[in-house]
Each structure stands twice: as C-alpha cells, then as structure tokens.
Amino acid sequence: MLYFEVLRKKTHVLCEVHQNSPVSELKKIVAGVLKIPPEFQILKKPVERKMGRGTFMEWTTLYDWHLVKDMGFSEENANVFKPAVLALILPEDKNRVFINPLSAPDPNKVLPSDEF
C-alpha cells in the first residue's frame, strides 16, 4: 500500500491506494471526502529541480491514467510514516498551488510523552 497526503490551502486528505492504482483512484478518495467531483480536480507532485547553484520546487501534473508506481511512488517514499505529498488544484486556482502551512502547537500546552 502507498500513502498520500493531498493538500490544498489548509485542507489535508490522507489517502491509501495500491501501487498499481491509477491516479484517478486518488481523485475518487478526495471526491468522497471533499465532495469535489474528480473531473474538477488536478493533482500535482513536487519535483525538485537544480538550477545553477540552487534548487527550486516545481509541480508536475499527475494524469488520471498514470499508475502511481509509474509516477515514482513506492513504499520507500509514500509510506504510512511519511506519506507522499500531492497538491490539489481546483479550477478557481488557475493552475496555481495553494498550500498553507499548519500552525505549530503551543509548546506550553503540549503534554510530555510520559503523561499519555
């Protein structure tokens, strides 16, 4: 099984699919959670590109017929402990990725692990 975290703004959807599943299977899961039909969803994966001395992040579109394994996802980079990140883009986003960072918990309110 492969695990994905689909992100858009402050929304996070966790998905679990087989390695041989098409990308359309991920869209069906997102549709079930967010009530957004698959045909209105675009999923993109981050790809790090080198340019000169630095690197930058680029987002590559995943098409419905692609198998997740053929898009470079495996149990090493899409597992339950560290799901692969995908961006969800809707028509009103005009093909731009919008992901808001989650806020960190208040350290004064976090219980030490031995208090569970």
The first five atom37 places (N, CA, C, CB, O) and aatype in JSON, in Angstrom:
{
  "aatype": [12, 10, 18, 13, 6, 19, 10, 1, 11, 11, 16, 8, 19, 10, 4, 6, 19, 8, 5, 2, 15, 14, 19, 15, 6, 10, 11, 11, 9, 19, 0, 7, 19, 10, 11, 9, 14, 14, 6, 13, 5, 9, 10, 11, 11, 14, 19, 6, 1, 11, 12, 7, 1, 7, 16, 13, 12, 6, 17, 16, 16, 10, 18, 3, 17, 8, 10, 19, 11, 3, 12, 7, 13, 15, 6, 6, 2, 0, 2, 19, 13, 11, 14, 0, 19, 10, 0, 10, 9, 10, 14, 6, 3, 11, 2, 1, 19, 13, 9, 2, 14, 10, 15, 0, 14, 3, 14, 2, 11, 19, 10, 14, 15, 3, 6, 13],
  "atom_mask": [
    [1, 1, 1, 1, 1],
    [1, 1, 1, 1, 1],
    [1, 1, 1, 1, 1],
    [1, 1, 1, 1, 1],
    [1, 1, 1, 1, 1],
    [1, 1, 1, 1, 1],
    [1, 1, 1, 1, 1],
    [1, 1, 1, 1, 1],
    [1, 1, 1, 1, 1],
    [1, 1, 1, 1, 1],
    [1, 1, 1, 1, 1],
    [1, 1, 1, 1, 1],
    [1, 1, 1, 1, 1],
    [1, 1, 1, 1, 1],
    [1, 1, 1, 1, 1],
    [1, 1, 1, 1, 1],
    [1, 1, 1, 1, 1],
    [1, 1, 1, 1, 1],
    [1, 1, 1, 1, 1],
    [1, 1, 1, 1, 1],
    [1, 1, 1, 1, 1],
    [1, 1, 1, 1, 1],
    [1, 1, 1, 1, 1],
    [1, 1, 1, 1, 1],
    [1, 1, 1, 1, 1],
    [1, 1, 1, 1, 1],
    [1, 1, 1, 1, 1],
    [1, 1, 1, 1, 1],
    [1, 1, 1, 1, 1],
    [1, 1, 1, 1, 1],
    [1, 1, 1, 1, 1],
    [1, 1, 1, 0, 1],
    [1, 1, 1, 1, 1],
    [1, 1, 1, 1, 1],
    [1, 1, 1, 1, 1],
    [1, 1, 1, 1, 1],
    [1, 1, 1, 1, 1],
    [1, 1, 1, 1, 1],
    [1, 1, 1, 1, 1],
    [1, 1, 1, 1, 1],
    [1, 1, 1, 1, 1],
    [1, 1, 1, 1, 1],
    [1, 1, 1, 1, 1],
    [1, 1, 1, 1, 1],
    [1, 1, 1, 1, 1],
    [1, 1, 1, 1, 1],
    [1, 1, 1, 1, 1],
    [1, 1, 1, 1, 1],
    [1, 1, 1, 1, 1],
    [1, 1, 1, 1, 1],
    [1, 1, 1, 1, 1],
    [1, 1, 1, 0, 1],
    [1, 1, 1, 1, 1],
    [1, 1, 1, 0, 1],
    [1, 1, 1, 1, 1],
    [1, 1, 1, 1, 1],
    [1, 1, 1, 1, 1],
    [1, 1, 1, 1, 1],
    [1, 1, 1, 1, 1],
    [1, 1, 1, 1, 1],
    [1, 1, 1, 1, 1],
    [1, 1, 1, 1, 1],
    [1, 1, 1, 1, 1],
    [1, 1, 1, 1, 1],
    [1, 1, 1, 1, 1],
    [1, 1, 1, 1, 1],
    [1, 1, 1, 1, 1],
    [1, 1, 1, 1, 1],
    [1, 1, 1, 1, 1],
    [1, 1, 1, 1, 1],
    [1, 1, 1, 1, 1],
    [1, 1, 1, 0, 1],
    [1, 1, 1, 1, 1],
    [1, 1, 1, 1, 1],
    [1, 1, 1, 1, 1],
    [1, 1, 1, 1, 1],
    [1, 1, 1, 1, 1],
    [1, 1, 1, 1, 1],
    [1, 1, 1, 1, 1],
    [1, 1, 1, 1, 1],
    [1, 1, 1, 1, 1],
    [1, 1, 1, 1, 1],
    [1, 1, 1, 1, 1],
    [1, 1, 1, 1, 1],
    [1, 1, 1, 1, 1],
    [1, 1, 1, 1, 1],
    [1, 1, 1, 1, 1],
    [1, 1, 1, 1, 1],
    [1, 1, 1, 1, 1],
    [1, 1, 1, 1, 1],
    [1, 1, 1, 1, 1],
    [1, 1, 1, 1, 1],
    [1, 1, 1, 1, 1],
    [1, 1, 1, 1, 1],
    [1, 1, 1, 1, 1],
    [1, 1, 1, 1, 1],
    [1, 1, 1, 1, 1],
    [1, 1, 1, 1, 1],
    [1, 1, 1, 1, 1],
    [1, 1, 1, 1, 1],
    [1, 1, 1, 1, 1],
    [1, 1, 1, 1, 1],
    [1, 1, 1, 1, 1],
    [1, 1, 1, 1, 1],
    [1, 1, 1, 1, 1],
    [1, 1, 1, 1, 1],
    [1, 1, 1, 1, 1],
    [1, 1, 1, 1, 1],
    [1, 1, 1, 1, 1],
    [1, 1, 1, 1, 1],
    [1, 1, 1, 1, 1],
    [1, 1, 1, 1, 1],
    [1, 1, 1, 1, 1],
    [1, 1, 1, 1, 1],
    [1, 1, 1, 1, 1],
    [1, 1, 1, 1, 1]
  ],
  "atom_positions": [
    [[0.83, -1.18, 0.0], [0.0, 0.0, 0.0], [0.88, 1.25, 0.0], [-0.95, 0.0, 1.21], [1.96, 1.28, 0.6]],
    [[0.39, 2.27, -0.68], [1.08, 3.56, -0.71], [0.17, 4.6, -0.05], [1.44, 3.98, -2.17], [-1.05, 4.52, -0.13]],
    [[0.79, 5.56, 0.6], [0.06, 6.56, 1.37], [0.39, 7.96, 0.85], [0.39, 6.45, 2.88], [1.55, 8.28, 0.58]],
    [[-0.66, 8.77, 0.72], [-0.53, 10.12, 0.17], [-1.23, 11.12, 1.07], [-1.09, 10.18, -1.26], [-2.25, 10.81, 1.7]],
    [[-0.68, 12.32, 1.13], [-1.33, 13.44, 1.8], [-1.61, 14.48, 0.72], [-0.44, 14.03, 2.97], [-0.69, 15.09, 0.18]],
    [[-2.89, 14.66, 0.42], [-3.31, 15.6, -0.62], [-3.63, 16.93, 0.07], [-4.55, 15.05, -1.43], [-4.46, 16.99, 0.98]],
    [[-2.96, 18.0, -0.38], [-3.05, 19.3, 0.28], [-3.62, 20.38, -0.63], [-1.68, 19.72, 0.77], [-3.31, 20.44, -1.82]],
    [[-4.46, 21.21, -0.04], [-4.93, 22.44, -0.7], [-5.3, 23.42, 0.39], [-6.16, 22.16, -1.67], [-6.15, 23.13, 1.23]],
    [[-4.66, 24.56, 0.39], [-4.83, 25.57, 1.43], [-4.62, 24.91, 2.79], [-6.24, 26.24, 1.35], [-3.54, 24.39, 3.05]],
    [[-5.63, 24.92, 3.68], [-5.48, 24.29, 5.0], [-6.07, 22.89, 5.05], [-6.14, 25.16, 6.07], [-6.13, 22.27, 6.11]],
    [[-6.5, 22.38, 3.91], [-7.13, 21.06, 3.84], [-6.08, 19.99, 3.6], [-8.2, 21.03, 2.73], [-5.22, 20.13, 2.72]],
    [[-6.16, 18.92, 4.37], [-5.26, 17.77, 4.23], [-6.12, 16.51, 4.15], [-4.24, 17.69, 5.43], [-6.92, 16.25, 5.06]],
    [[-5.97, 15.74, 3.09], [-6.71, 14.48, 2.94], [-5.69, 13.36, 2.84], [-7.65, 14.51, 1.68], [-4.82, 13.38, 1.96]],
    [[-5.79, 12.39, 3.73], [-4.89, 11.24, 3.7], [-5.54, 10.13, 2.88], [-4.56, 10.74, 5.14], [-6.71, 9.82, 3.07]],
    [[-4.77, 9.55, 1.97], [-5.27, 8.52, 1.06], [-4.35, 7.3, 1.1], [-5.37, 9.06, -0.39], [-3.15, 7.41, 1.32]],
    [[-4.95, 6.15, 0.89], [-4.22, 4.88, 0.85], [-4.65, 4.15, -0.42], [-4.49, 4.01, 2.14], [-5.84, 3.88, -0.61]],
    [[-3.69, 3.82, -1.29], [-4.01, 3.1, -2.53], [-2.94, 2.04, -2.8], [-4.1, 4.09, -3.72], [-1.84, 2.09, -2.24]],
    [[-3.28, 1.1, -3.65], [-2.32, 0.08, -4.08], [-1.33, 0.7, -5.06], [-3.04, -1.13, -4.72], [-1.63, 1.69, -5.73]],
    [[-0.16, 0.1, -5.15], [0.9, 0.59, -6.04], [0.45, 0.61, -7.5], [2.14, -0.27, -5.9], [0.87, 1.47, -8.27]],
    [[-0.4, -0.33, -7.88], [-0.87, -0.42, -9.27], [-2.13, 0.4, -9.53], [-1.13, -1.87, -9.63], [-2.73, 0.27, -10.6]],
    [[-2.53, 1.23, -8.59], [-3.74, 2.04, -8.76], [-3.45, 3.22, -9.69], [-4.25, 2.55, -7.4], [-2.36, 3.78, -9.68]],
    [[-4.45, 3.59, -10.49], [-4.29, 4.81, -11.29], [-4.51, 6.04, -10.42], [-5.28, 4.82, -12.49], [-5.1, 5.95, -9.34]],
    [[-4.04, 7.17, -10.88], [-4.22, 8.44, -10.16], [-5.7, 8.73, -9.96], [-3.54, 9.6, -10.94], [-6.08, 9.37, -8.98]],
    [[-6.54, 8.28, -10.88], [-7.98, 8.5, -10.75], [-8.53, 7.92, -9.45], [-8.73, 7.9, -11.94], [-9.54, 8.41, -8.94]],
    [[-7.89, 6.89, -8.92], [-8.32, 6.3, -7.64], [-8.11, 7.29, -6.49], [-7.54, 4.99, -7.37], [-8.94, 7.38, -5.6]],
    [[-7.0, 8.01, -6.52], [-6.76, 9.06, -5.51], [-7.84, 10.14, -5.6], [-5.35, 9.68, -5.69], [-8.33, 10.62, -4.58]],
    [[-8.19, 10.51, -6.82], [-9.21, 11.55, -7.01], [-10.57, 11.1, -6.48], [-9.32, 11.91, -8.49], [-11.33, 11.92, -5.96]],
    [[-10.88, 9.82, -6.61], [-12.15, 9.3, -6.08], [-12.18, 9.41, -4.56], [-12.36, 7.83, -6.51], [-13.21, 9.73, -3.97]],
    [[-11.05, 9.13, -3.92], [-10.98, 9.25, -2.46], [-11.18, 10.7, -2.05], [-9.62, 8.72, -1.93], [-11.95, 10.99, -1.13]],
    [[-10.49, 11.61, -2.72], [-10.63, 13.04, -2.42], [-12.07, 13.49, -2.65], [-9.66, 13.89, -3.3], [-12.62, 14.25, -1.86]],
    [[-12.69, 13.02, -3.73], [-14.08, 13.36, -4.03], [-15.01, 12.89, -2.92], [-14.52, 12.75, -5.37], [-15.95, 13.6, -2.55]],
    [[-14.75, 11.71, -2.38], [-15.58, 11.19, -1.29], [-15.47, 12.01, -0.02], [0.0, 0.0, 0.0], [-16.45, 12.15, 0.71]],
    [[-14.3, 12.56, 0.24], [-14.08, 13.35, 1.46], [-14.54, 14.8, 1.27], [-12.6, 13.32, 1.86], [-15.24, 15.34, 2.12]],
    [[-14.14, 15.42, 0.18], [-14.38, 16.86, -0.02], [-15.61, 17.17, -0.87], [-13.18, 17.49, -0.65], [-15.99, 18.33, -1.0]],
    [[-16.24, 16.15, -1.44], [-17.42, 16.33, -2.3], [-17.11, 17.21, -3.51], [-18.57, 16.95, -1.49], [-17.94, 18.01, -3.94]],
    [[-15.91, 17.03, -4.06], [-15.5, 17.73, -5.28], [-15.34, 16.66, -6.36], [-14.15, 18.56, -5.07], [-14.49, 15.78, -6.21]],
    [[-16.13, 16.71, -7.43], [-16.04, 15.68, -8.46], [-14.62, 15.54, -9.02], [-17.02, 15.98, -9.59], [-13.92, 16.54, -9.19]],
    [[-14.19, 14.31, -9.32], [-12.83, 14.09, -9.84], [-12.5, 14.91, -11.08], [-12.66, 12.63, -10.17], [-11.35, 15.31, -11.26]],
    [[-13.48, 15.17, -11.92], [-13.2, 15.92, -13.15], [-12.81, 17.37, -12.88], [-14.4, 15.87, -14.08], [-12.3, 18.04, -13.77]],
    [[-13.06, 17.87, -11.67], [-12.67, 19.24, -11.3], [-11.35, 19.28, -10.53], [-13.76, 19.88, -10.47], [-10.9, 20.35, -10.13]],
    [[-10.74, 18.12, -10.31], [-9.51, 18.04, -9.53], [-8.28, 17.9, -10.44], [-9.57, 16.86, -8.56], [-8.32, 17.19, -11.45]],
    [[-7.22, 18.57, -10.07], [-5.91, 18.35, -10.68], [-4.98, 18.0, -9.52], [-5.39, 19.62, -11.5], [-4.93, 18.72, -8.53]],
    [[-4.25, 16.9, -9.65], [-3.27, 16.52, -8.65], [-1.88, 16.74, -9.21], [-3.46, 15.04, -8.21], [-1.6, 16.4, -10.36]],
    [[-1.01, 17.32, -8.39], [0.38, 17.56, -8.82], [1.32, 17.06, -7.74], [0.62, 19.06, -9.11], [1.02, 17.1, -6.55]],
    [[2.49, 16.59, -8.2], [3.52, 16.16, -7.26], [4.7, 17.13, -7.32], [3.99, 14.7, -7.56], [4.99, 17.68, -8.38]],
    [[5.36, 17.32, -6.18], [6.52, 18.22, -6.18], [7.74, 17.54, -6.77], [6.82, 18.71, -4.75], [8.0, 16.36, -6.51]],
    [[8.48, 18.28, -7.57], [9.72, 17.78, -8.15], [10.79, 18.84, -7.91], [9.56, 17.46, -9.7], [10.61, 20.01, -8.25]],
    [[11.88, 18.42, -7.31], [12.98, 19.35, -7.04], [13.87, 19.44, -8.27], [13.8, 18.92, -5.78], [14.34, 18.42, -8.77]],
    [[14.1, 20.64, -8.76], [14.94, 20.87, -9.94], [16.17, 21.66, -9.53], [14.15, 21.62, -11.06], [16.1, 22.56, -8.69]],
    [[17.3, 21.32, -10.15], [18.54, 22.07, -9.91], [18.66, 23.15, -10.97], [19.79, 21.13, -9.92], [18.4, 22.92, -12.15]],
    [[19.05, 24.32, -10.51], [19.24, 25.44, -11.44], [20.45, 26.23, -10.96], [17.96, 26.35, -11.53], [20.4, 26.88, -9.92]],
    [[21.52, 26.16, -11.71], [22.74, 26.82, -11.28], [23.25, 26.19, -10.0], [0.0, 0.0, 0.0], [23.45, 24.98, -9.93]],
    [[23.44, 27.01, -8.99], [23.92, 26.5, -7.7], [22.79, 26.12, -6.76], [24.79, 27.54, -7.04], [23.02, 25.48, -5.74]],
    [[21.58, 26.5, -7.1], [20.46, 26.25, -6.2], [19.47, 25.24, -6.75], [0.0, 0.0, 0.0], [19.64, 24.69, -7.84]],
    [[18.44, 25.02, -5.98], [17.35, 24.14, -6.4], [16.04, 24.89, -6.2], [17.36, 22.79, -5.6], [15.95, 25.81, -5.4]],
    [[15.03, 24.47, -6.95], [13.7, 25.04, -6.77], [12.67, 23.94, -6.93], [13.45, 26.2, -7.78], [12.93, 22.9, -7.52]],
    [[11.48, 24.19, -6.38], [10.4, 23.21, -6.42], [9.49, 23.5, -7.6], [9.6, 23.23, -5.1], [9.08, 24.64, -7.83]],
    [[9.19, 22.46, -8.34], [8.29, 22.55, -9.49], [7.19, 21.52, -9.25], [9.05, 22.29, -10.86], [7.43, 20.5, -8.62]],
    [[6.0, 21.79, -9.74], [4.88, 20.86, -9.55], [4.53, 20.21, -10.89], [3.64, 21.6, -8.96], [4.28, 20.91, -11.87]],
    [[4.51, 18.89, -10.91], [4.23, 18.12, -12.12], [2.83, 17.52, -12.03], [5.29, 17.01, -12.33], [2.48, 16.91, -11.02]],
    [[2.04, 17.68, -13.08], [0.66, 17.17, -13.1], [0.64, 15.66, -13.21], [-0.12, 17.79, -14.26], [1.39, 15.06, -13.98]],
    [[-0.23, 15.04, -12.42], [-0.49, 13.6, -12.49], [-1.8, 13.41, -13.25], [-0.55, 12.94, -11.05], [-2.83, 13.96, -12.86]],
    [[-1.76, 12.63, -14.31], [-2.96, 12.41, -15.12], [-3.68, 11.15, -14.66], [-2.6, 12.31, -16.61], [-3.07, 10.23, -14.13]],
    [[-4.99, 11.12, -14.87], [-5.84, 10.04, -14.36], [-5.36, 8.65, -14.72], [-7.24, 10.22, -14.88], [-5.46, 7.73, -13.91]],
    [[-4.84, 8.47, -15.92], [-4.45, 7.14, -16.39], [-3.08, 6.69, -15.88], [-4.46, 7.12, -17.9], [-2.73, 5.52, -16.01]],
    [[-2.3, 7.61, -15.31], [-0.99, 7.23, -14.76], [-1.18, 6.3, -13.57], [-0.17, 8.48, -14.35], [-2.07, 6.51, -12.75]],
    [[-0.35, 5.27, -13.49], [-0.32, 4.45, -12.29], [0.59, 5.15, -11.28], [0.18, 2.98, -12.59], [1.61, 5.73, -11.66]],
    [[0.23, 5.09, -10.0], [1.04, 5.81, -9.01], [2.48, 5.29, -8.99], [0.42, 5.68, -7.62], [3.4, 6.07, -8.77]],
    [[2.67, 4.0, -9.21], [4.04, 3.46, -9.21], [4.85, 4.01, -10.38], [4.01, 1.91, -9.27], [6.06, 4.19, -10.26]],
    [[4.2, 4.27, -11.51], [4.9, 4.81, -12.69], [5.26, 6.29, -12.52], [4.04, 4.62, -13.93], [6.05, 6.83, -13.29]],
    [[4.67, 6.93, -11.52], [4.97, 8.34, -11.25], [6.06, 8.48, -10.2], [3.7, 9.07, -10.79], [6.3, 9.58, -9.68]],
    [[6.73, 7.37, -9.89], [7.87, 7.42, -8.97], [7.55, 7.16, -7.52], [0.0, 0.0, 0.0], [8.4, 7.33, -6.66]],
    [[6.32, 6.74, -7.23], [5.95, 6.48, -5.84], [6.16, 5.01, -5.5], [4.49, 6.88, -5.59], [5.85, 4.12, -6.29]],
    [[6.71, 4.79, -4.32], [6.99, 3.43, -3.85], [6.79, 3.39, -2.34], [8.45, 2.98, -4.23], [6.47, 4.41, -1.72]],
    [[6.98, 2.22, -1.75], [6.84, 2.08, -0.3], [7.93, 2.87, 0.44], [6.9, 0.6, 0.1], [7.77, 3.17, 1.62]],
    [[9.01, 3.19, -0.24], [10.08, 3.98, 0.39], [9.71, 5.46, 0.51], [11.37, 3.83, -0.41], [10.08, 6.1, 1.49]],
    [[8.99, 6.0, -0.47], [8.71, 7.44, -0.45], [7.23, 7.8, -0.28], [9.22, 8.07, -1.72], [6.86, 8.97, -0.35]],
    [[6.39, 6.8, -0.06], [4.96, 7.03, 0.16], [4.44, 6.0, 1.16], [4.15, 6.95, -1.19], [3.6, 5.17, 0.84]],
    [[4.96, 6.09, 2.38], [4.57, 5.08, 3.37], [3.74, 5.71, 4.48], [5.82, 4.41, 3.97], [3.55, 6.92, 4.53]],
    [[3.25, 4.87, 5.36], [2.34, 5.33, 6.41], [3.01, 6.32, 7.36], [1.81, 4.13, 7.19], [2.33, 7.18, 7.92]],
    [[4.32, 6.22, 7.55], [5.03, 7.11, 8.46], [5.37, 8.45, 7.82], [6.29, 6.45, 8.96], [5.51, 9.46, 8.51]],
    [[5.51, 8.46, 6.5], [5.82, 9.7, 5.77], [5.12, 9.62, 4.41], [7.39, 9.89, 5.59], [5.72, 9.24, 3.41]],
    [[3.83, 10.0, 4.4], [3.09, 9.93, 3.13], [3.66, 10.9, 2.1], [1.62, 10.23, 3.37], [4.21, 11.95, 2.44]],
    [[3.52, 10.53, 0.84], [3.93, 11.42, -0.25], [2.96, 12.6, -0.32], [3.98, 10.65, -1.62], [1.75, 12.42, -0.16]],
    [[3.48, 13.78, -0.56], [2.67, 14.99, -0.63], [2.24, 15.24, -2.07], [3.45, 16.21, -0.07], [3.06, 15.18, -2.99]],
    [[0.95, 15.53, -2.24], [0.41, 15.93, -3.53], [-0.37, 17.22, -3.33], [-0.5, 14.82, -4.15], [-0.96, 17.44, -2.26]],
    [[-0.38, 18.07, -4.33], [-1.16, 19.3, -4.28], [-2.47, 19.08, -5.03], [-0.38, 20.5, -4.89], [-2.49, 18.5, -6.11]],
    [[-3.55, 19.55, -4.44], [-4.86, 19.52, -5.09], [-5.13, 20.92, -5.64], [-6.0, 19.08, -4.09], [-5.04, 21.91, -4.92]],
    [[-5.46, 20.96, -6.93], [-5.75, 22.23, -7.58], [-7.16, 22.15, -8.16], [-4.7, 22.55, -8.71], [-7.53, 21.16, -8.78]],
    [[-7.93, 23.2, -7.93], [-9.3, 23.29, -8.44], [-9.36, 24.35, -9.53], [-10.31, 23.62, -7.3], [-8.44, 25.17, -9.64]],
    [[-10.42, 24.35, -10.35], [-10.49, 25.31, -11.47], [-10.27, 26.77, -11.05], [-11.82, 25.2, -12.15], [-9.61, 27.52, -11.76]],
    [[-10.82, 27.16, -9.9], [-10.67, 28.56, -9.47], [-9.23, 28.92, -9.07], [-11.59, 28.85, -8.31], [-8.91, 30.09, -8.9]],
    [[-8.38, 27.91, -8.92], [-6.98, 28.15, -8.56], [-6.12, 28.56, -9.76], [-6.39, 26.91, -7.92], [-4.97, 28.97, -9.6]],
    [[-6.68, 28.45, -10.96], [-5.98, 28.84, -12.2], [-4.61, 28.18, -12.31], [-5.83, 30.36, -12.26], [-3.61, 28.82, -12.66]],
    [[-4.58, 26.89, -12.0], [-3.39, 26.03, -12.12], [-2.25, 26.42, -11.17], [-2.89, 26.08, -13.54], [-1.1, 26.08, -11.42]],
    [[-2.58, 27.14, -10.09], [-1.57, 27.51, -9.09], [-1.75, 26.64, -7.84], [-1.68, 29.01, -8.72], [-2.87, 26.28, -7.48]],
    [[-0.65, 26.33, -7.2], [-0.65, 25.54, -5.98], [-0.82, 26.47, -4.78], [0.66, 24.7, -5.84], [-0.08, 27.43, -4.63]],
    [[-1.82, 26.16, -3.94], [-2.05, 26.91, -2.7], [-2.0, 25.94, -1.53], [-3.42, 27.67, -2.75], [-2.91, 25.13, -1.36]],
    [[-0.95, 26.03, -0.73], [-0.83, 25.2, 0.46], [-0.44, 26.11, 1.62], [0.22, 24.04, 0.26], [0.62, 26.75, 1.59]],
    [[-1.28, 26.16, 2.63], [-0.98, 26.95, 3.82], [-0.28, 26.06, 4.83], [-2.28, 27.57, 4.44], [-0.71, 24.93, 5.06]],
    [[0.8, 26.54, 5.44], [1.47, 25.72, 6.45], [0.58, 25.57, 7.68], [2.83, 26.35, 6.84], [-0.17, 26.47, 8.04]],
    [[0.69, 24.41, 8.3], [-0.04, 24.19, 9.54], [0.65, 24.93, 10.66], [-0.16, 22.69, 9.86], [1.87, 25.07, 10.67]],
    [[-0.12, 25.39, 11.61], [0.49, 26.07, 12.75], [1.06, 25.04, 13.71], [-0.55, 26.98, 13.47], [0.53, 23.93, 13.84]],
    [[2.12, 25.4, 14.37], [2.74, 24.52, 15.37], [1.93, 24.6, 16.66], [4.24, 24.9, 15.61], [1.4, 25.66, 16.99]],
    [[1.84, 23.49, 17.39], [1.11, 23.54, 18.66], [1.84, 24.42, 19.67], [0.92, 22.13, 19.23], [3.06, 24.56, 19.63]],
    [[1.08, 25.0, 20.56], [1.65, 25.83, 21.63], [2.48, 24.92, 22.54], [0.53, 26.57, 22.44], [1.93, 24.01, 23.15]],
    [[3.8, 25.16, 22.64], [4.65, 24.28, 23.45], [4.23, 24.21, 24.91], [6.08, 24.73, 23.37], [4.51, 23.23, 25.59]],
    [[3.55, 25.25, 25.4], [3.1, 25.25, 26.79], [1.9, 24.35, 27.02], [2.77, 26.66, 27.21], [1.58, 24.02, 28.16]],
    [[1.23, 23.94, 25.94], [0.03, 23.11, 26.07], [0.26, 21.68, 25.65], [-1.08, 23.7, 25.26], [-0.64, 20.85, 25.78]],
    [[1.44, 21.36, 25.14], [1.75, 20.0, 24.7], [2.16, 19.18, 25.91], [2.88, 20.0, 23.62], [3.01, 19.59, 26.7]],
    [[1.53, 18.01, 26.04], [1.85, 17.13, 27.17], [3.15, 16.39, 26.9], [0.71, 16.13, 27.41], [3.39, 15.96, 25.78]],
    [[3.98, 16.23, 27.9], [5.16, 15.37, 27.73], [4.71, 13.95, 27.41], [6.06, 15.38, 29.01], [3.64, 13.51, 27.86]],
    [[5.5, 13.22, 26.63], [5.1, 11.89, 26.17], [4.86, 10.92, 27.31], [6.15, 11.33, 25.25], [4.11, 9.95, 27.12]],
    [[5.45, 11.12, 28.48], [5.24, 10.18, 29.59], [3.91, 10.41, 30.31], [6.38, 10.29, 30.58], [3.59, 9.68, 31.24]],
    [[3.13, 11.41, 29.9], [1.84, 11.68, 30.53], [0.68, 11.06, 29.76], [1.63, 13.16, 30.66], [-0.47, 11.3, 30.12]],
    [[0.94, 10.29, 28.73], [-0.15, 9.67, 27.96], [-0.7, 8.48, 28.68], [0.32, 9.25, 26.58], [-1.62, 7.83, 28.19]]
  ]
}
